[in-house]
Amino acid sequence: MASIVLSVEDEGMLTQLKKACQMLKGVVSVRVIKDPAKENDITKTAGYQEAMDDIRDGRVYHAANAEDMFKQILG
């Protein structure tokens, strides 16, 4: 599946553009992202939040190198 990204200065046109795009044959979805920076903000993901919880709760391990890491994992 391919994607097309449109950047629009006049947000008042978004509803009309969305409807027009939905009428095109083969278009399966149309999304409006008003702030692309927020869309790609990794700090909002569940994985990031889980990692921060692990750090806060002390569930972190340190290894001097890869060999030390495997030694800690495998015993």
Order of alpha helices (4+ residues) and beta strands (2+ residues): alpha-alpha-alpha-alpha
